Amino acid sequence: MLADRLATLQPSPTLAMQAKAKAMRAQGIDVISFGAGEPDFDTPRRIKDAAVRAIESGQTKYTEVGGIPELRAAVCQKLKRDLGLEYAPDEVTVSCGAKHTLYNIVMALVNPGDEVLIPSPFWVSYPEQVQLLGGVPVPVETSESTGFDLDPAAVRRAVTPKTKLLVLNSPGNPTGAMFSAAALRQVGELAVERNLWIVSDECYEALTYEGRHVSIASLSPEIKARTLVVNTCSKAYAMTGWRLGFAAGAKPIIKAMTDIQSQVTSNPTSITQWAAVEALAGPQDEIAKMVGEFDRRRRVIVGALNAMPGIRCVTPRGAFYVFPNVSGLFGKRWKGGVLKGSADVCAFLLDEARIATVAGVDFGSDAHIRLSYATGLETIKDGMSRMAVALRKLDG
């Protein structure tokens, strides 16, 4: 009955785990969730006020499909201010969240059978979107020993005559890795050499703790010409529910994405667009406060995980996730059976420790699980204490 394209589609495991934890809480079970991919901070007051002003001034009608001129100008200003990247407003389009932006890119560029290179571990939606549109996702391994840095040699080996697109996410979900400038430059030069398009998903750009974020588009004019820079207001401004993402890049692709959007969703919410103008163009001091708090949490959760037997955890340099290796627990027994993979570990932790995590298998690595530290410091400490107690109950 359903379309064939849905045969391989998997729902978001992150959202599924959040829903499961919420349902357990509704039953009165005390569950700590490390599954959420969103800041626990509230949207700054100045941004909320801008939305209220938009409503009260009647900014509640249809807008240009690709975003109001004021917002596209604010995006250009933001990219110049933060990354040194020059774009014109007609090289920018605005969508209903970065996920929507990414889907529009795949729709505009990928034909059935085209291959899309995706460094692994990866955010779960990249391969799903490619498959949904008939493309072929090709995982390209990164190494835990390098902090999951991009591997230019592995990318080069993965390129075939069918390769159309390379998706980069730095800082990344689920690992928190920041790709080095040297690796990005080599991969960017490869893309120029082989006429590949690059999607640089930079939605965690502002959330960095060690070193500065480097956009691959900033490394040369030739690389910039083949790159679509994607970002969002969701993470840096705690605006996940507002649904606002954007892309900057070559004018023909931006136009194609906007034309696609005109037949699917039309414009992003008018009120959110005015809130985003304030977010991008207004004072940026809230970000530093949020990053400082995330950094404190990062240090606590990494230290706690590395103190647990059978677990090792690379220190993430950005975003708000840790991706501990739990393969040292495989083969151990509990009342639910033998731990054989990341999904088993997550089931064990939910049942025994009452903490919700996300299986790494959905992100391309069954040796790992993902935890978000976008939750309060005391909650993190409580969750880590529960986890340590539960691990001591394993046999074998």
C-alpha positions as CSV (number, residue, x, y, z in Angstrom):
1,M,0.0,0.0,0.0
2,L,2.8,2.5,0.9
3,A,5.3,3.9,-1.6
4,D,8.3,1.7,-2.2
5,R,10.6,4.5,-1.0
6,L,9.4,3.9,2.6
7,A,10.7,0.3,2.6
8,T,14.0,1.3,4.2
9,L,13.0,4.4,6.1
10,Q,13.8,4.3,9.8
11,P,12.2,6.8,12.2
12,S,14.5,9.0,14.3
13,P,16.0,6.8,17.1
14,T,16.7,10.0,19.1
15,L,13.1,11.1,19.0
16,A,12.0,7.5,19.8
17,M,14.1,7.4,22.9
18,Q,12.9,10.8,24.1
19,A,9.3,9.6,23.6
20,K,10.0,6.3,25.5
21,A,11.6,8.2,28.4
22,K,8.6,10.7,28.5
23,A,6.1,7.8,28.6
24,M,8.0,6.1,31.5
25,R,7.9,9.4,33.4
26,A,4.2,9.7,32.8
27,Q,3.9,6.3,34.5
28,G,5.7,7.7,37.5
29,I,9.1,6.1,36.7
30,D,12.1,8.4,37.5
31,V,14.0,8.4,34.2
32,I,16.9,10.6,33.4
33,S,17.1,11.3,29.7
34,F,20.5,11.8,28.0
35,G,18.8,11.5,24.6
36,A,17.8,15.1,23.8
37,G,19.5,16.8,21.0
38,E,18.5,20.3,22.1
39,P,19.8,22.9,24.6
40,D,18.0,22.9,28.0
41,F,18.2,26.7,28.1
42,D,15.3,28.9,27.3
43,T,15.2,31.1,24.2
44,P,16.7,34.5,25.1
45,R,14.2,37.1,26.1
46,R,15.3,39.5,23.3
47,I,14.4,36.9,20.7
48,K,11.0,36.2,22.2
49,D,10.3,39.9,22.4
50,A,11.1,40.2,18.7
51,A,8.5,37.5,17.9
52,V,5.9,39.2,20.0
53,R,6.6,42.5,18.2
54,A,6.2,40.7,14.9
55,I,2.8,39.3,15.9
56,E,1.6,42.6,17.2
57,S,2.7,44.5,14.1
58,G,0.9,42.1,11.8
59,Q,3.9,40.2,10.4
60,T,1.7,37.1,10.2
61,K,1.2,36.7,6.4
62,Y,3.0,34.7,3.7
63,T,6.6,35.9,3.0
64,E,9.0,35.3,0.2
65,V,9.6,31.5,-0.1
66,G,13.3,31.7,0.7
67,G,13.0,34.2,3.6
68,I,12.3,37.8,4.1
69,P,15.1,40.2,2.8
70,E,15.9,41.3,6.4
71,L,16.6,37.7,7.4
72,R,18.7,36.8,4.4
73,A,20.7,40.0,5.0
74,A,21.2,39.0,8.6
75,V,22.4,35.6,7.5
76,C,25.0,37.2,5.2
77,Q,26.0,39.5,8.1
78,K,26.4,36.5,10.4
79,L,28.5,34.5,8.0
80,K,30.8,37.5,7.3
81,R,31.1,38.3,11.1
82,D,31.7,34.8,12.3
83,L,33.4,33.0,9.4
84,G,34.7,35.7,7.1
85,L,32.5,34.3,4.3
86,E,31.0,36.8,1.8
87,Y,27.6,36.0,0.3
88,A,24.9,38.0,-1.4
89,P,21.3,37.7,-0.2
90,D,20.3,35.8,-3.4
91,E,22.9,33.2,-2.4
92,V,21.0,32.4,0.8
93,T,17.7,30.6,1.3
94,V,15.8,30.0,4.6
95,S,13.9,26.8,5.5
96,C,11.9,25.2,8.3
97,G,15.0,24.0,10.2
98,A,18.4,22.8,9.1
99,K,16.9,19.3,8.6
100,H,14.5,20.7,6.0
101,T,17.4,22.7,4.4
102,L,19.5,19.5,4.1
103,Y,16.5,17.6,2.5
104,N,16.1,20.4,0.0
105,I,19.8,20.1,-0.9
106,V,19.6,16.4,-1.5
107,M,16.4,16.9,-3.5
108,A,18.1,19.5,-5.7
109,L,21.4,17.6,-6.3
110,V,21.0,13.9,-5.9
111,N,19.7,11.6,-8.7
112,P,18.7,8.0,-8.1
113,G,22.0,6.0,-7.9
114,D,24.2,9.0,-7.1
115,E,26.5,8.3,-4.2
116,V,26.8,10.6,-1.2
117,L,29.9,10.3,1.1
118,I,29.1,10.6,4.8
119,P,31.9,10.4,7.4
120,S,30.9,7.8,10.1
121,P,29.8,8.0,12.9
122,F,27.1,10.3,11.4
123,W,23.9,12.0,12.3
124,V,21.1,9.5,11.6
125,S,19.2,11.7,9.2
126,Y,21.9,12.0,6.5
127,P,21.7,8.5,5.1
128,E,17.9,8.3,5.6
129,Q,17.4,11.5,3.5
130,V,19.7,10.3,0.7
131,Q,18.0,6.8,0.6
132,L,14.5,8.4,0.6
133,L,15.4,10.2,-2.6
134,G,17.0,7.2,-4.3
135,G,20.6,8.1,-3.6
136,V,23.2,5.7,-2.2
137,P,24.8,6.8,1.2
138,V,28.4,5.7,1.5
139,P,29.8,5.7,5.1
140,V,33.4,6.8,5.3
141,E,35.1,5.7,8.6
142,T,36.8,8.0,11.0
143,S,39.0,6.8,13.8
144,E,38.3,7.1,17.5
145,S,42.1,7.3,18.0
146,T,42.1,10.7,16.2
147,G,39.1,12.0,18.1
148,F,37.0,11.0,15.0
149,D,38.8,13.5,12.8
150,L,38.0,13.5,9.1
151,D,40.3,11.0,7.2
152,P,41.2,12.5,3.8
153,A,42.7,9.3,2.5
154,A,39.6,7.3,3.4
155,V,37.4,10.0,1.6
156,R,39.6,9.7,-1.5
157,R,39.3,5.9,-1.5
158,A,35.5,6.2,-1.3
159,V,35.1,8.4,-4.4
160,T,33.8,6.7,-7.5
161,P,32.4,8.0,-10.8
162,K,29.0,7.9,-9.1
163,T,30.0,10.2,-6.2
164,K,28.0,13.5,-6.3
165,L,28.1,14.9,-2.8
166,L,30.1,14.9,0.5
167,V,28.3,15.7,3.7
168,L,30.4,17.2,6.5
169,N,29.3,17.9,10.1
170,S,31.7,19.7,12.3
171,P,31.4,20.1,15.2
172,G,29.6,16.8,14.8
173,N,26.7,14.8,16.1
174,P,27.1,12.2,17.7
175,T,30.8,12.4,18.4
176,G,31.4,16.1,19.2
177,A,34.4,16.0,16.8
178,M,35.8,19.1,15.2
179,F,37.4,18.3,11.9
180,S,41.0,19.7,11.6
181,A,41.7,22.5,9.1
182,A,44.4,20.3,7.5
183,A,41.9,17.5,6.9
184,L,39.2,19.8,5.7
185,R,41.6,21.5,3.2
186,Q,42.7,18.1,1.7
187,V,39.0,17.0,1.3
188,G,38.0,20.4,-0.1
189,E,40.8,20.2,-2.7
190,L,39.6,16.7,-3.6
191,A,36.1,18.0,-4.1
192,V,37.4,20.7,-6.5
193,E,39.5,18.1,-8.3
194,R,36.7,15.6,-8.7
195,N,33.8,18.1,-9.1
196,L,32.0,17.0,-6.0
197,W,29.6,19.2,-4.0
198,I,30.2,19.6,-0.3
199,V,27.5,20.1,2.3
200,S,29.0,21.7,5.4
201,D,26.4,21.3,8.2
202,E,27.7,23.8,10.8
203,C,24.7,23.8,13.2
204,Y,26.9,23.4,16.2
205,E,29.4,26.0,15.0
206,A,29.0,28.2,18.1
207,L,29.3,25.4,20.6
208,T,33.1,24.8,20.6
209,Y,35.4,24.3,23.6
210,E,38.9,23.7,22.2
211,G,40.0,25.8,19.3
212,R,37.9,27.7,16.8
213,H,35.4,26.3,14.4
214,V,36.7,26.3,10.8
215,S,34.3,26.3,7.9
216,I,35.6,24.4,4.9
217,A,34.1,27.2,2.7
218,S,36.7,29.6,4.2
219,L,39.7,27.7,3.0
220,S,39.8,28.8,-0.6
221,P,37.5,30.5,-3.2
222,E,37.5,27.3,-5.2
223,I,36.4,25.2,-2.3
224,K,33.8,27.8,-1.3
225,A,32.3,27.7,-4.8
226,R,31.6,23.9,-4.4
227,T,30.3,24.2,-0.8
228,L,26.8,24.7,0.6
229,V,27.1,26.0,4.2
230,V,24.1,25.0,6.3
231,N,23.3,26.4,9.8
232,T,20.3,27.0,12.1
233,C,19.1,29.1,15.0
234,S,18.2,25.9,16.9
235,K,21.4,25.2,18.8
236,A,23.2,28.5,19.4
237,Y,20.0,30.4,20.4
238,A,18.1,27.5,22.0
239,M,15.4,27.8,19.3
240,T,14.8,24.1,18.4
241,G,11.0,24.4,18.4
242,W,11.0,27.6,16.3
243,R,12.2,25.6,13.2
244,L,14.5,27.9,11.3
245,G,17.5,26.8,9.2
246,F,19.4,28.3,6.3
247,A,21.9,27.6,3.5
248,A,24.4,29.7,1.6
249,G,26.0,28.7,-1.6
250,A,26.0,28.8,-5.4
251,K,23.1,30.8,-6.7
252,P,21.7,28.1,-9.1
253,I,21.5,25.6,-6.3
254,I,20.0,28.1,-3.8
255,K,17.4,28.9,-6.4
256,A,16.6,25.3,-7.0
257,M,16.2,24.6,-3.3
258,T,13.9,27.6,-3.0
259,D,11.8,26.5,-6.0
260,I,11.5,23.0,-4.4
261,Q,10.4,24.6,-1.1
262,S,7.8,26.7,-3.0
263,Q,5.9,23.5,-3.9
264,V,6.3,21.8,-0.5
265,T,6.1,24.1,2.5
266,S,6.4,27.6,1.1
267,N,8.0,30.1,3.5
268,P,9.2,29.3,7.0
269,T,7.0,30.8,9.7
270,S,6.9,34.5,9.4
271,I,7.1,35.2,13.1
272,T,10.1,32.9,13.5
273,Q,11.8,34.7,10.7
274,W,11.6,38.0,12.6
275,A,12.8,36.3,15.7
276,A,15.8,34.9,13.7
277,V,16.7,38.4,12.5
278,E,17.1,39.4,16.1
279,A,18.9,36.2,17.0
280,L,21.5,36.6,14.3
281,A,21.9,40.3,14.2
282,G,21.5,41.2,17.9
283,P,23.9,40.8,20.8
284,Q,25.7,37.5,20.9
285,D,26.7,37.4,24.6
286,E,24.2,34.7,25.6
287,I,26.1,32.1,23.5
288,A,29.3,32.4,25.6
289,K,27.4,31.9,28.8
290,M,25.7,28.7,27.4
291,V,29.0,27.4,26.0
292,G,30.7,27.9,29.4
293,E,28.0,25.9,31.1
294,F,28.1,23.1,28.5
295,D,31.9,23.0,28.9
296,R,31.6,22.4,32.7
297,R,29.1,19.6,32.0
298,R,31.4,18.1,29.3
299,R,34.3,17.8,31.7
300,V,32.1,16.1,34.4
301,I,30.5,13.6,32.1
302,V,33.7,12.6,30.3
303,G,35.5,12.2,33.6
304,A,32.7,10.1,35.1
305,L,32.5,7.8,32.0
306,N,36.2,7.2,31.8
307,A,36.2,6.2,35.4
308,M,33.8,3.3,34.7
309,P,35.2,-0.2,33.9
310,G,34.5,-1.3,30.4
311,I,34.0,2.2,29.0
312,R,36.3,4.7,27.3
313,C,35.2,8.1,26.1
314,V,37.0,10.5,23.8
315,T,36.7,14.1,24.9
316,P,34.4,16.0,22.5
317,R,35.6,19.4,21.3
318,G,32.2,20.7,20.3
319,A,28.4,20.3,20.3
320,F,26.9,18.7,23.4
321,Y,27.3,15.0,23.0
322,V,29.6,12.3,24.3
323,F,30.0,9.1,22.3
324,P,31.6,6.6,24.7
325,N,32.9,3.2,23.5
326,V,31.0,0.5,25.4
327,S,32.4,-2.5,23.6
328,G,34.2,-3.5,26.8
329,L,30.8,-4.4,28.2
330,F,29.9,-6.8,25.4
331,G,29.6,-10.4,26.6
332,K,28.6,-9.4,30.1
333,R,25.2,-10.7,31.5
334,W,22.3,-9.1,33.2
335,K,18.7,-10.3,33.8
336,G,17.8,-9.2,30.3
337,G,20.4,-11.5,28.7
338,V,23.9,-11.0,27.3
339,L,25.1,-7.5,26.1
340,K,25.9,-8.0,22.4
341,G,25.7,-4.5,21.0
342,S,24.9,-0.9,21.6
343,A,21.1,-1.4,21.6
344,D,21.5,-4.0,24.4
345,V,23.6,-1.6,26.5
346,C,20.9,1.1,26.1
347,A,18.2,-1.4,27.1
348,F,20.2,-2.4,30.1
349,L,20.8,1.2,31.2
350,L,17.2,2.1,30.8
351,D,16.0,-0.9,32.8
352,E,18.6,-1.1,35.4
353,A,19.8,2.5,35.8
354,R,16.7,4.4,34.6
355,I,18.8,6.5,32.2
356,A,17.8,6.9,28.6
357,T,20.7,6.9,26.0
358,V,20.8,6.3,22.2
359,A,22.4,3.3,20.6
360,G,25.4,4.0,18.5
361,V,24.4,1.5,15.8
362,D,22.0,4.1,14.5
363,F,24.9,6.5,14.0
364,G,27.1,4.0,12.2
365,S,29.0,2.4,15.2
366,D,27.6,-0.4,17.2
367,A,30.6,-0.1,19.6
368,H,29.3,3.2,21.0
369,I,26.3,4.9,22.6
370,R,25.4,8.5,22.6
371,L,24.6,10.7,25.5
372,S,23.6,14.4,25.4
373,Y,24.9,16.6,28.2
374,A,22.3,19.3,27.4
375,T,20.8,18.8,30.8
376,G,21.6,20.2,34.3
377,L,24.9,19.4,36.0
378,E,23.2,17.8,39.0
379,T,21.1,15.6,36.7
380,I,24.3,14.6,34.9
381,K,26.0,13.6,38.2
382,D,22.9,11.7,39.3
383,G,22.8,9.9,36.0
384,M,26.4,9.0,36.0
385,S,26.1,7.7,39.6
386,R,23.2,5.5,38.6
387,M,25.1,4.2,35.6
388,A,28.2,3.3,37.7
389,V,26.0,1.4,40.2
390,A,24.2,-0.5,37.4
391,L,27.5,-1.5,35.8
392,R,28.6,-3.2,39.0
393,K,25.6,-5.6,38.7
394,L,26.8,-7.0,35.4
395,D,28.2,-10.6,35.4
396,G,31.1,-11.9,33.4
